[in-house]
Amino acid sequence: MCHHRLPIGIQTFSKLREGGFIYVDKTAFIEPLVNGGGYYFLSRPRRFGKSLFLSTLQSYFEGRRDLFKGLALDSADVDWTPSPVLHFDFNSGTFDDEEVQKETSRRRLI
């Protein structure tokens, strides 16, 4: 009998890994993404793992190597030195007006 749990609705990498949920390892994509330089626009349909992948990137940049044990990135030659991470969540709020956008962004940086 399988005792692994499906991560229904979980969008946080640390919760997924610490909770023993099933995870399809996509961490092999992180090293070339980080070391390739440039800007990236991550576009996928809704419910295709954008939030989870961004949370995975956040855990990497925070130096949380413990979360990557047994995954592809754990054996890659990468720098695990923690870096500051700014997380902007634009899922809440109204962004129709430029002044509202600026004020909302200012409040989120504080």
Biopython code that builds the backbone (N, CA, C, O; Angstrom):
import numpy as np
from Bio.PDB.StructureBuilder import StructureBuilder

atoms = [
    (1, "MET", "N", (0.842, -1.183, 0.000)),
    (1, "MET", "CA", (0.000, 0.000, 0.000)),
    (1, "MET", "C", (0.885, 1.245, 0.000)),
    (1, "MET", "O", (1.867, 1.308, 0.740)),
    (2, "CYS", "N", (0.545, 2.225, -0.820)),
    (2, "CYS", "CA", (1.318, 3.460, -0.932)),
    (2, "CYS", "C", (0.962, 4.408, 0.208)),
    (2, "CYS", "O", (-0.214, 4.663, 0.467)),
    (3, "HIS", "N", (1.988, 4.931, 0.889)),
    (3, "HIS", "CA", (1.772, 5.847, 2.005)),
    (3, "HIS", "C", (2.152, 7.277, 1.663)),
    (3, "HIS", "O", (2.179, 8.141, 2.539)),
    (4, "HIS", "N", (2.443, 7.528, 0.405)),
    (4, "HIS", "CA", (2.776, 8.886, -0.018)),
    (4, "HIS", "C", (1.496, 9.671, -0.252)),
    (4, "HIS", "O", (0.486, 9.129, -0.700)),
    (5, "ARG", "N", (1.558, 10.934, 0.056)),
    (5, "ARG", "CA", (0.384, 11.786, -0.099)),
    (5, "ARG", "C", (0.523, 12.663, -1.325)),
    (5, "ARG", "O", (1.626, 13.079, -1.678)),
    (6, "LEU", "N", (-0.588, 12.942, -1.970)),
    (6, "LEU", "CA", (-0.597, 13.843, -3.117)),
    (6, "LEU", "C", (-0.665, 15.283, -2.611)),
    (6, "LEU", "O", (-1.416, 15.581, -1.682)),
    (7, "PRO", "N", (0.107, 16.167, -3.215)),
    (7, "PRO", "CA", (0.165, 17.557, -2.742)),
    (7, "PRO", "C", (-0.948, 18.438, -3.319)),
    (7, "PRO", "O", (-0.664, 19.452, -3.958)),
    (8, "ILE", "N", (-2.181, 18.069, -3.105)),
    (8, "ILE", "CA", (-3.303, 18.826, -3.646)),
    (8, "ILE", "C", (-3.342, 20.222, -3.006)),
    (8, "ILE", "O", (-3.468, 20.350, -1.788)),
    (9, "GLY", "N", (-3.234, 21.254, -3.832)),
    (9, "GLY", "CA", (-3.332, 22.629, -3.360)),
    (9, "GLY", "C", (-2.091, 23.183, -2.676)),
    (9, "GLY", "O", (-2.110, 24.329, -2.228)),
    (10, "ILE", "N", (-1.017, 22.414, -2.582)),
    (10, "ILE", "CA", (0.205, 22.898, -1.923)),
    (10, "ILE", "C", (1.078, 23.603, -2.957)),
    (10, "ILE", "O", (1.433, 23.023, -3.983)),
    (11, "GLN", "N", (1.418, 24.861, -2.674)),
    (11, "GLN", "CA", (2.220, 25.652, -3.599)),
    (11, "GLN", "C", (3.528, 26.095, -2.964)),
    (11, "GLN", "O", (4.235, 26.934, -3.521)),
    (12, "THR", "N", (3.852, 25.544, -1.813)),
    (12, "THR", "CA", (5.070, 25.921, -1.101)),
    (12, "THR", "C", (6.005, 24.722, -1.058)),
    (12, "THR", "O", (5.655, 23.664, -0.536)),
    (13, "PHE", "N", (7.207, 24.901, -1.616)),
    (13, "PHE", "CA", (8.177, 23.814, -1.713)),
    (13, "PHE", "C", (8.528, 23.238, -0.350)),
    (13, "PHE", "O", (8.608, 22.019, -0.200)),
    (14, "SER", "N", (8.738, 24.089, 0.643)),
    (14, "SER", "CA", (9.115, 23.592, 1.969)),
    (14, "SER", "C", (8.001, 22.740, 2.582)),
    (14, "SER", "O", (8.286, 21.701, 3.179)),
    (15, "LYS", "N", (6.747, 23.154, 2.449)),
    (15, "LYS", "CA", (5.630, 22.357, 2.976)),
    (15, "LYS", "C", (5.545, 21.017, 2.274)),
    (15, "LYS", "O", (5.301, 19.989, 2.906)),
    (16, "LEU", "N", (5.744, 21.030, 0.980)),
    (16, "LEU", "CA", (5.686, 19.807, 0.192)),
    (16, "LEU", "C", (6.771, 18.827, 0.626)),
    (16, "LEU", "O", (6.496, 17.648, 0.850)),
    (17, "ARG", "N", (7.995, 19.315, 0.743)),
    (17, "ARG", "CA", (9.124, 18.441, 1.092)),
    (17, "ARG", "C", (9.076, 17.999, 2.552)),
    (17, "ARG", "O", (9.335, 16.833, 2.853)),
    (18, "GLU", "N", (8.749, 18.911, 3.455)),
    (18, "GLU", "CA", (8.716, 18.567, 4.881)),
    (18, "GLU", "C", (7.509, 17.705, 5.222)),
    (18, "GLU", "O", (7.512, 17.002, 6.232)),
    (19, "GLY", "N", (6.469, 17.756, 4.379)),
    (19, "GLY", "CA", (5.258, 16.987, 4.640)),
    (19, "GLY", "C", (5.257, 15.599, 4.029)),
    (19, "GLY", "O", (4.295, 14.850, 4.201)),
    (20, "GLY", "N", (6.317, 15.242, 3.321)),
    (20, "GLY", "CA", (6.413, 13.905, 2.741)),
    (20, "GLY", "C", (5.469, 13.677, 1.568)),
    (20, "GLY", "O", (5.031, 12.550, 1.339)),
    (21, "PHE", "N", (5.153, 14.719, 0.833)),
    (21, "PHE", "CA", (4.266, 14.590, -0.316)),
    (21, "PHE", "C", (5.029, 14.100, -1.536)),
    (21, "PHE", "O", (6.252, 14.221, -1.599)),
    (22, "ILE", "N", (4.318, 13.556, -2.490)),
    (22, "ILE", "CA", (4.908, 13.152, -3.760)),
    (22, "ILE", "C", (5.356, 14.416, -4.492)),
    (22, "ILE", "O", (4.629, 15.408, -4.537)),
    (23, "TYR", "N", (6.565, 14.367, -5.068)),
    (23, "TYR", "CA", (7.109, 15.520, -5.784)),
    (23, "TYR", "C", (7.801, 15.045, -7.049)),
    (23, "TYR", "O", (8.671, 14.175, -6.992)),
    (24, "VAL", "N", (7.425, 15.609, -8.193)),
    (24, "VAL", "CA", (8.109, 15.336, -9.449)),
    (24, "VAL", "C", (9.287, 16.298, -9.503)),
    (24, "VAL", "O", (9.105, 17.514, -9.571)),
    (25, "ASP", "N", (10.497, 15.745, -9.473)),
    (25, "ASP", "CA", (11.714, 16.551, -9.359)),
    (25, "ASP", "C", (11.987, 17.374, -10.617)),
    (25, "ASP", "O", (12.297, 16.834, -11.679)),
    (26, "LYS", "N", (11.863, 18.694, -10.469)),
    (26, "LYS", "CA", (12.178, 19.619, -11.560)),
    (26, "LYS", "C", (13.386, 20.478, -11.201)),
    (26, "LYS", "O", (13.667, 21.474, -11.868)),
    (27, "THR", "N", (14.097, 20.090, -10.147)),
    (27, "THR", "CA", (15.208, 20.918, -9.677)),
    (27, "THR", "C", (16.404, 20.917, -10.625)),
    (27, "THR", "O", (17.273, 21.781, -10.511)),
    (28, "ALA", "N", (16.467, 19.977, -11.549)),
    (28, "ALA", "CA", (17.564, 19.971, -12.528)),
    (28, "ALA", "C", (17.511, 21.208, -13.424)),
    (28, "ALA", "O", (18.517, 21.570, -14.033)),
    (29, "PHE", "N", (16.354, 21.857, -13.512)),
    (29, "PHE", "CA", (16.207, 23.060, -14.331)),
    (29, "PHE", "C", (16.749, 24.304, -13.643)),
    (29, "PHE", "O", (16.963, 25.324, -14.298)),
    (30, "ILE", "N", (16.973, 24.239, -12.343)),
    (30, "ILE", "CA", (17.373, 25.427, -11.596)),
    (30, "ILE", "C", (18.795, 25.866, -11.929)),
    (30, "ILE", "O", (19.028, 27.052, -12.166)),
    (31, "GLU", "N", (19.738, 24.951, -11.953)),
    (31, "GLU", "CA", (21.141, 25.315, -12.203)),
    (31, "GLU", "C", (21.328, 26.026, -13.533)),
    (31, "GLU", "O", (21.953, 27.086, -13.555)),
    (32, "PRO", "N", (20.819, 25.496, -14.653)),
    (32, "PRO", "CA", (20.998, 26.243, -15.910)),
    (32, "PRO", "C", (20.228, 27.560, -15.931)),
    (32, "PRO", "O", (20.665, 28.519, -16.569)),
    (33, "LEU", "N", (19.107, 27.619, -15.254)),
    (33, "LEU", "CA", (18.329, 28.849, -15.192)),
    (33, "LEU", "C", (19.087, 29.931, -14.433)),
    (33, "LEU", "O", (19.154, 31.078, -14.876)),
    (34, "VAL", "N", (19.656, 29.562, -13.288)),
    (34, "VAL", "CA", (20.374, 30.518, -12.446)),
    (34, "VAL", "C", (21.699, 30.931, -13.078)),
    (34, "VAL", "O", (22.054, 32.109, -13.048)),
    (35, "ASN", "N", (22.420, 29.996, -13.637)),
    (35, "ASN", "CA", (23.741, 30.296, -14.191)),
    (35, "ASN", "C", (23.707, 30.778, -15.641)),
    (35, "ASN", "O", (24.727, 31.227, -16.164)),
    (36, "GLY", "N", (22.559, 30.691, -16.289)),
    (36, "GLY", "CA", (22.453, 31.092, -17.683)),
    (36, "GLY", "C", (22.384, 32.589, -17.872)),
    (36, "GLY", "O", (22.642, 33.096, -18.964)),
    (37, "GLY", "N", (22.038, 33.301, -16.812)),
    (37, "GLY", "CA", (21.937, 34.751, -16.916)),
    (37, "GLY", "C", (20.720, 35.175, -17.713)),
    (37, "GLY", "O", (20.034, 34.347, -18.312)),
    (38, "GLY", "N", (20.466, 36.444, -17.716)),
    (38, "GLY", "CA", (19.347, 36.979, -18.481)),
    (38, "GLY", "C", (18.069, 37.056, -17.671)),
    (38, "GLY", "O", (18.051, 36.776, -16.472)),
    (39, "TYR", "N", (17.009, 37.437, -18.346)),
    (39, "TYR", "CA", (15.697, 37.565, -17.740)),
    (39, "TYR", "C", (14.796, 36.457, -18.256)),
    (39, "TYR", "O", (14.924, 36.033, -19.404)),
    (40, "TYR", "N", (13.888, 35.989, -17.416)),
    (40, "TYR", "CA", (12.996, 34.919, -17.802)),
    (40, "TYR", "C", (11.562, 35.279, -17.472)),
    (40, "TYR", "O", (11.284, 35.860, -16.423)),
    (41, "PHE", "N", (10.664, 34.936, -18.358)),
    (41, "PHE", "CA", (9.240, 35.088, -18.126)),
    (41, "PHE", "C", (8.666, 33.682, -18.055)),
    (41, "PHE", "O", (8.668, 32.952, -19.046)),
    (42, "LEU", "N", (8.179, 33.309, -16.889)),
    (42, "LEU", "CA", (7.629, 31.962, -16.705)),
    (42, "LEU", "C", (6.140, 32.001, -17.009)),
    (42, "LEU", "O", (5.353, 32.559, -16.245)),
    (43, "SER", "N", (5.767, 31.409, -18.120)),
    (43, "SER", "CA", (4.383, 31.424, -18.545)),
    (43, "SER", "C", (3.882, 30.000, -18.713)),
    (43, "SER", "O", (4.445, 29.214, -19.475)),
    (44, "ARG", "N", (2.837, 29.686, -18.004)),
    (44, "ARG", "CA", (2.161, 28.401, -18.126)),
    (44, "ARG", "C", (0.691, 28.636, -17.837)),
    (44, "ARG", "O", (0.335, 29.645, -17.228)),
    (45, "PRO", "N", (-0.162, 27.726, -18.262)),
    (45, "PRO", "CA", (-1.581, 27.871, -17.895)),
    (45, "PRO", "C", (-1.759, 27.779, -16.382)),
    (45, "PRO", "O", (-0.870, 27.319, -15.665)),
    (46, "ARG", "N", (-2.914, 28.221, -15.915)),
    (46, "ARG", "CA", (-3.229, 28.113, -14.490)),
    (46, "ARG", "C", (-3.103, 26.662, -14.038)),
    (46, "ARG", "O", (-3.392, 25.731, -14.790)),
    (47, "ARG", "N", (-2.667, 26.492, -12.801)),
    (47, "ARG", "CA", (-2.573, 25.183, -12.148)),
    (47, "ARG", "C", (-1.484, 24.281, -12.737)),
    (47, "ARG", "O", (-1.583, 23.058, -12.636)),
    (48, "PHE", "N", (-0.441, 24.868, -13.354)),
    (48, "PHE", "CA", (0.638, 24.079, -13.924)),
    (48, "PHE", "C", (1.958, 24.239, -13.175)),
    (48, "PHE", "O", (3.015, 23.944, -13.733)),
    (49, "GLY", "N", (1.922, 24.695, -11.937)),
    (49, "GLY", "CA", (3.101, 24.663, -11.100)),
    (49, "GLY", "C", (3.996, 25.884, -11.086)),
    (49, "GLY", "O", (5.138, 25.783, -10.637)),
    (50, "LYS", "N", (3.535, 27.035, -11.557)),
    (50, "LYS", "CA", (4.383, 28.234, -11.521)),
    (50, "LYS", "C", (4.712, 28.628, -10.092)),
    (50, "LYS", "O", (5.872, 28.885, -9.768)),
    (51, "SER", "N", (3.695, 28.677, -9.231)),
    (51, "SER", "CA", (3.914, 29.089, -7.841)),
    (51, "SER", "C", (4.841, 28.124, -7.121)),
    (51, "SER", "O", (5.708, 28.550, -6.358)),
    (52, "LEU", "N", (4.670, 26.831, -7.355)),
    (52, "LEU", "CA", (5.536, 25.839, -6.715)),
    (52, "LEU", "C", (6.974, 25.985, -7.206)),
    (52, "LEU", "O", (7.909, 25.900, -6.410)),
    (53, "PHE", "N", (7.160, 26.205, -8.507)),
    (53, "PHE", "CA", (8.519, 26.355, -9.021)),
    (53, "PHE", "C", (9.181, 27.615, -8.472)),
    (53, "PHE", "O", (10.367, 27.600, -8.145)),
    (54, "LEU", "N", (8.423, 28.704, -8.369)),
    (54, "LEU", "CA", (8.986, 29.928, -7.792)),
    (54, "LEU", "C", (9.319, 29.728, -6.317)),
    (54, "LEU", "O", (10.320, 30.258, -5.835)),
    (55, "SER", "N", (8.503, 28.979, -5.602)),
    (55, "SER", "CA", (8.797, 28.661, -4.208)),
    (55, "SER", "C", (10.058, 27.795, -4.113)),
    (55, "SER", "O", (10.851, 27.945, -3.184)),
    (56, "THR", "N", (10.236, 26.893, -5.074)),
    (56, "THR", "CA", (11.443, 26.058, -5.120)),
    (56, "THR", "C", (12.672, 26.932, -5.345)),
    (56, "THR", "O", (13.697, 26.745, -4.690)),
    (57, "LEU", "N", (12.571, 27.887, -6.271)),
    (57, "LEU", "CA", (13.667, 28.830, -6.503)),
    (57, "LEU", "C", (13.963, 29.644, -5.244)),
    (57, "LEU", "O", (15.126, 29.867, -4.905)),
    (58, "GLN", "N", (12.924, 30.082, -4.560)),
    (58, "GLN", "CA", (13.106, 30.841, -3.329)),
    (58, "GLN", "C", (13.866, 30.007, -2.300)),
    (58, "GLN", "O", (14.783, 30.518, -1.657)),
    (59, "SER", "N", (13.507, 28.746, -2.135)),
    (59, "SER", "CA", (14.199, 27.874, -1.178)),
    (59, "SER", "C", (15.661, 27.702, -1.558)),
    (59, "SER", "O", (16.532, 27.666, -0.690)),
    (60, "TYR", "N", (15.931, 27.596, -2.859)),
    (60, "TYR", "CA", (17.322, 27.493, -3.308)),
    (60, "TYR", "C", (18.101, 28.758, -2.946)),
    (60, "TYR", "O", (19.184, 28.680, -2.367)),
    (61, "PHE", "N", (17.547, 29.920, -3.288)),
    (61, "PHE", "CA", (18.257, 31.173, -3.018)),
    (61, "PHE", "C", (18.388, 31.443, -1.520)),
    (61, "PHE", "O", (19.305, 32.151, -1.106)),
    (62, "GLU", "N", (17.503, 30.903, -0.715)),
    (62, "GLU", "CA", (17.617, 31.048, 0.741)),
    (62, "GLU", "C", (18.633, 30.062, 1.329)),
    (62, "GLU", "O", (18.887, 30.078, 2.533)),
    (63, "GLY", "N", (19.214, 29.202, 0.478)),
    (63, "GLY", "CA", (20.235, 28.261, 0.931)),
    (63, "GLY", "C", (19.682, 27.065, 1.680)),
    (63, "GLY", "O", (20.402, 26.478, 2.487)),
    (64, "ARG", "N", (18.444, 26.681, 1.452)),
    (64, "ARG", "CA", (17.777, 25.589, 2.163)),
    (64, "ARG", "C", (18.134, 24.233, 1.561)),
    (64, "ARG", "O", (17.250, 23.509, 1.103)),
    (65, "ARG", "N", (19.394, 23.888, 1.558)),
    (65, "ARG", "CA", (19.849, 22.648, 0.933)),
    (65, "ARG", "C", (19.164, 21.419, 1.529)),
    (65, "ARG", "O", (18.984, 20.415, 0.839)),
    (66, "ASP", "N", (18.782, 21.491, 2.801)),
    (66, "ASP", "CA", (18.114, 20.362, 3.448)),
    (66, "ASP", "C", (16.849, 19.948, 2.696)),
    (66, "ASP", "O", (16.496, 18.769, 2.690)),
    (67, "LEU", "N", (16.175, 20.885, 2.074)),
    (67, "LEU", "CA", (14.946, 20.572, 1.344)),
    (67, "LEU", "C", (15.218, 19.853, 0.024)),
    (67, "LEU", "O", (14.310, 19.244, -0.542)),
    (68, "PHE", "N", (16.444, 19.914, -0.470)),
    (68, "PHE", "CA", (16.786, 19.351, -1.769)),
    (68, "PHE", "C", (17.475, 17.993, -1.669)),
    (68, "PHE", "O", (17.919, 17.440, -2.675)),
    (69, "LYS", "N", (17.564, 17.458, -0.452)),
    (69, "LYS", "CA", (18.217, 16.149, -0.258)),
    (69, "LYS", "C", (17.526, 15.081, -1.107)),
    (69, "LYS", "O", (16.312, 14.891, -1.029)),
    (70, "GLY", "N", (18.325, 14.394, -1.914)),
    (70, "GLY", "CA", (17.817, 13.334, -2.776)),
    (70, "GLY", "C", (17.283, 13.811, -4.114)),
    (70, "GLY", "O", (16.862, 12.998, -4.936)),
    (71, "LEU", "N", (17.295, 15.117, -4.345)),
    (71, "LEU", "CA", (16.823, 15.664, -5.612)),
    (71, "LEU", "C", (18.012, 16.006, -6.511)),
    (71, "LEU", "O", (19.155, 16.016, -6.054)),
    (72, "ALA", "N", (17.745, 16.283, -7.776)),
    (72, "ALA", "CA", (18.810, 16.545, -8.757)),
    (72, "ALA", "C", (19.726, 17.684, -8.333)),
    (72, "ALA", "O", (20.940, 17.590, -8.510)),
    (73, "LEU", "N", (19.177, 18.748, -7.782)),
    (73, "LEU", "CA", (19.997, 19.910, -7.431)),
    (73, "LEU", "C", (20.959, 19.623, -6.280)),
    (73, "LEU", "O", (21.983, 20.293, -6.149)),
    (74, "ASP", "N", (20.643, 18.650, -5.460)),
    (74, "ASP", "CA", (21.499, 18.305, -4.321)),
    (74, "ASP", "C", (22.878, 17.848, -4.781)),
    (74, "ASP", "O", (23.872, 18.100, -4.100)),
    (75, "SER", "N", (22.948, 17.186, -5.917)),
    (75, "SER", "CA", (24.245, 16.691, -6.399)),
    (75, "SER", "C", (24.883, 17.606, -7.443)),
    (75, "SER", "O", (25.969, 17.316, -7.944)),
    (76, "ALA", "N", (24.213, 18.705, -7.770)),
    (76, "ALA", "CA", (24.764, 19.653, -8.754)),
    (76, "ALA", "C", (25.802, 20.554, -8.091)),
    (76, "ALA", "O", (25.794, 20.753, -6.876)),
    (77, "ASP", "N", (26.678, 21.083, -8.904)),
    (77, "ASP", "CA", (27.718, 21.996, -8.426)),
    (77, "ASP", "C", (27.147, 23.419, -8.401)),
    (77, "ASP", "O", (27.340, 24.198, -9.335)),
    (78, "VAL", "N", (26.436, 23.738, -7.304)),
    (78, "VAL", "CA", (25.810, 25.057, -7.169)),
    (78, "VAL", "C", (26.226, 25.686, -5.847)),
    (78, "VAL", "O", (26.680, 25.002, -4.930)),
    (79, "ASP", "N", (26.067, 26.988, -5.769)),
    (79, "ASP", "CA", (26.399, 27.752, -4.572)),
    (79, "ASP", "C", (25.172, 27.796, -3.662)),
    (79, "ASP", "O", (24.114, 28.273, -4.072)),
    (80, "TRP", "N", (25.306, 27.305, -2.442)),
    (80, "TRP", "CA", (24.196, 27.269, -1.496)),
    (80, "TRP", "C", (24.224, 28.439, -0.514)),
    (80, "TRP", "O", (23.517, 28.420, 0.494)),
    (81, "THR", "N", (25.033, 29.453, -0.802)),
    (81, "THR", "CA", (25.082, 30.632, 0.062)),
    (81, "THR", "C", (23.733, 31.350, 0.014)),
    (81, "THR", "O", (23.257, 31.688, -1.070)),
    (82, "PRO", "N", (23.110, 31.587, 1.171)),
    (82, "PRO", "CA", (21.813, 32.278, 1.166)),
    (82, "PRO", "C", (21.906, 33.674, 0.560)),
    (82, "PRO", "O", (22.883, 34.395, 0.765)),
    (83, "SER", "N", (20.874, 34.035, -0.187)),
    (83, "SER", "CA", (20.760, 35.351, -0.813)),
    (83, "SER", "C", (19.427, 35.967, -0.411)),
    (83, "SER", "O", (18.474, 35.245, -0.117)),
    (84, "PRO", "N", (19.352, 37.291, -0.396)),
    (84, "PRO", "CA", (18.057, 37.917, -0.102)),
    (84, "PRO", "C", (17.038, 37.591, -1.198)),
    (84, "PRO", "O", (17.379, 37.528, -2.379)),
    (85, "VAL", "N", (15.811, 37.390, -0.797)),
    (85, "VAL", "CA", (14.737, 37.075, -1.737)),
    (85, "VAL", "C", (13.598, 38.060, -1.514)),
    (85, "VAL", "O", (13.106, 38.201, -0.394)),
    (86, "LEU", "N", (13.179, 38.738, -2.570)),
    (86, "LEU", "CA", (12.002, 39.599, -2.524)),
    (86, "LEU", "C", (10.865, 38.847, -3.200)),
    (86, "LEU", "O", (10.994, 38.411, -4.344)),
    (87, "HIS", "N", (9.770, 38.699, -2.499)),
    (87, "HIS", "CA", (8.622, 37.960, -3.027)),
    (87, "HIS", "C", (7.446, 38.917, -3.161)),
    (87, "HIS", "O", (6.941, 39.434, -2.164)),
    (88, "PHE", "N", (7.016, 39.149, -4.383)),
    (88, "PHE", "CA", (5.865, 40.001, -4.651)),
    (88, "PHE", "C", (4.705, 39.115, -5.081)),
    (88, "PHE", "O", (4.821, 38.358, -6.045)),
    (89, "ASP", "N", (3.604, 39.207, -4.378)),
    (89, "ASP", "CA", (2.421, 38.431, -4.721)),
    (89, "ASP", "C", (1.386, 39.390, -5.299)),
    (89, "ASP", "O", (0.826, 40.216, -4.578)),
    (90, "PHE", "N", (1.139, 39.281, -6.585)),
    (90, "PHE", "CA", (0.187, 40.154, -7.250)),
    (90, "PHE", "C", (-1.167, 39.481, -7.430)),
    (90, "PHE", "O", (-1.987, 39.936, -8.228)),
    (91, "ASN", "N", (-1.403, 38.405, -6.696)),
    (91, "ASN", "CA", (-2.695, 37.727, -6.766)),
    (91, "ASN", "C", (-3.778, 38.475, -6.011)),
    (91, "ASN", "O", (-4.963, 38.278, -6.281)),
    (92, "SER", "N", (-3.401, 39.318, -5.083)),
    (92, "SER", "CA", (-4.396, 40.058, -4.324)),
    (92, "SER", "C", (-4.242, 41.544, -4.630)),
    (92, "SER", "O", (-3.147, 42.013, -4.941)),
    (93, "GLY", "N", (-5.319, 42.259, -4.540)),
    (93, "GLY", "CA", (-5.261, 43.695, -4.783)),
    (93, "GLY", "C", (-5.766, 44.057, -6.165)),
    (93, "GLY", "O", (-6.002, 43.197, -7.013)),
    (94, "THR", "N", (-5.920, 45.327, -6.360)),
    (94, "THR", "CA", (-6.384, 45.860, -7.636)),
    (94, "THR", "C", (-5.220, 46.578, -8.302)),
    (94, "THR", "O", (-4.547, 47.395, -7.675)),
    (95, "PHE", "N", (-4.991, 46.281, -9.543)),
    (95, "PHE", "CA", (-3.858, 46.861, -10.251)),
    (95, "PHE", "C", (-4.300, 47.555, -11.536)),
    (95, "PHE", "O", (-3.526, 47.676, -12.485)),
    (96, "ASP", "N", (-5.551, 48.007, -11.556)),
    (96, "ASP", "CA", (-6.072, 48.698, -12.736)),
    (96, "ASP", "C", (-5.548, 50.126, -12.845)),
    (96, "ASP", "O", (-5.487, 50.689, -13.938)),
    (97, "ASP", "N", (-5.177, 50.700, -11.727)),
    (97, "ASP", "CA", (-4.775, 52.100, -11.671)),
    (97, "ASP", "C", (-3.288, 52.184, -11.312)),
    (97, "ASP", "O", (-2.831, 51.497, -10.398)),
    (98, "GLU", "N", (-2.537, 53.022, -12.027)),
    (98, "GLU", "CA", (-1.086, 53.129, -11.807)),
    (98, "GLU", "C", (-0.750, 53.575, -10.386)),
    (98, "GLU", "O", (0.191, 53.050, -9.791)),
    (99, "GLU", "N", (-1.491, 54.523, -9.833)),
    (99, "GLU", "CA", (-1.228, 55.002, -8.467)),
    (99, "GLU", "C", (-1.487, 53.890, -7.441)),
    (99, "GLU", "O", (-0.743, 53.748, -6.470)),
    (100, "VAL", "N", (-2.534, 53.115, -7.662)),
    (100, "VAL", "CA", (-2.824, 51.987, -6.765)),
    (100, "VAL", "C", (-1.695, 50.973, -6.849)),
    (100, "VAL", "O", (-1.284, 50.422, -5.828)),
    (101, "GLN", "N", (-1.190, 50.718, -8.048)),
    (101, "GLN", "CA", (-0.071, 49.787, -8.221)),
    (101, "GLN", "C", (1.155, 50.254, -7.441)),
    (101, "GLN", "O", (1.792, 49.466, -6.742)),
    (102, "LYS", "N", (1.478, 51.538, -7.564)),
    (102, "LYS", "CA", (2.649, 52.079, -6.869)),
    (102, "LYS", "C", (2.483, 51.983, -5.362)),
    (102, "LYS", "O", (3.412, 51.570, -4.668)),
    (103, "GLU", "N", (1.327, 52.352, -4.842)),
    (103, "GLU", "CA", (1.095, 52.312, -3.400)),
    (103, "GLU", "C", (1.107, 50.877, -2.868)),
    (103, "GLU", "O", (1.662, 50.610, -1.802)),
    (104, "THR", "N", (0.503, 49.971, -3.603)),
    (104, "THR", "CA", (0.502, 48.571, -3.193)),
    (104, "THR", "C", (1.921, 48.026, -3.171)),
    (104, "THR", "O", (2.289, 47.306, -2.244)),
    (105, "SER", "N", (2.725, 48.358, -4.179)),
    (105, "SER", "CA", (4.120, 47.901, -4.220)),
    (105, "SER", "C", (4.917, 48.493, -3.064)),
    (105, "SER", "O", (5.727, 47.796, -2.452)),
    (106, "ARG", "N", (4.698, 49.775, -2.755)),
    (106, "ARG", "CA", (5.406, 50.419, -1.633)),
    (106, "ARG", "C", (5.088, 49.717, -0.321)),
    (106, "ARG", "O", (5.990, 49.456, 0.475)),
    (107, "ARG", "N", (3.817, 49.408, -0.086)),
    (107, "ARG", "CA", (3.410, 48.739, 1.157)),
    (107, "ARG", "C", (4.016, 47.351, 1.268)),
    (107, "ARG", "O", (4.333, 46.905, 2.370)),
    (108, "ARG", "N", (4.180, 46.669, 0.162)),
    (108, "ARG", "CA", (4.711, 45.306, 0.200)),
    (108, "ARG", "C", (6.224, 45.273, 0.419)),
    (108, "ARG", "O", (6.769, 44.254, 0.842)),
    (109, "LEU", "N", (6.892, 46.372, 0.135)),
    (109, "LEU", "CA", (8.335, 46.426, 0.358)),
    (109, "LEU", "C", (8.678, 46.746, 1.809)),
    (109, "LEU", "O", (9.808, 46.513, 2.239)),
    (110, "ILE", "N", (7.739, 47.265, 2.556)),
    (110, "ILE", "CA", (8.008, 47.658, 3.954)),
    (110, "ILE", "C", (7.907, 46.456, 4.855)),
    (110, "ILE", "O", (8.098, 46.575, 6.066)),
]
sb = StructureBuilder()
sb.init_structure("model")
sb.init_model(0)
sb.init_chain("A")
sb.init_seg("    ")
for serial, (resi, resn, name, xyz) in enumerate(atoms, 1):
    if name == "N":
        sb.init_residue(resn, " ", resi, " ")
    sb.init_atom(name, np.array(xyz, "f"), 0.0, 1.0, " ", f" {name:<3s}", serial, name[0])
structure = sb.get_structure()
